[in-house]
Amino acid sequence: MYLRKQIFEGLEKESCFFWGARQTGKTTLLKQMFPDSIYIDFLINSEFLRFSSNTDLLREVVEANNSDKPVIIDEVQRLPELLNEVHWLIVNKGTQFILSGSSPQK
């Protein structure tokens, strides 16, 4: 494996999108950089189904955790409806998100 040089310089407490081509190490990098964060992976079908049937679940999970670590949602492009909850949590709760993904699946 290659050593990644991405350091998210200047991110502070801002939320961001982290896009890139498939199979380039985005997930590995995020798990290494933020090991204590809430991590939601929409490539795991049960996770995708859980959140797609109830987008309010994101708010429940984040509020129950009460952490100052960023919430990471991987493959977020699979569930664009969730972005309303993400936006609400950023604005009203100050939650930091790192949303990663690649090109939409056909």
Summary of the structure (lengths in Angstrom):
residues: 106
radius of gyration: 13.4
end to end distance: 29.0
largest distance: 39.2
contacts: 256
relative contact order: 0.24
helix: 42%
strand: 15%
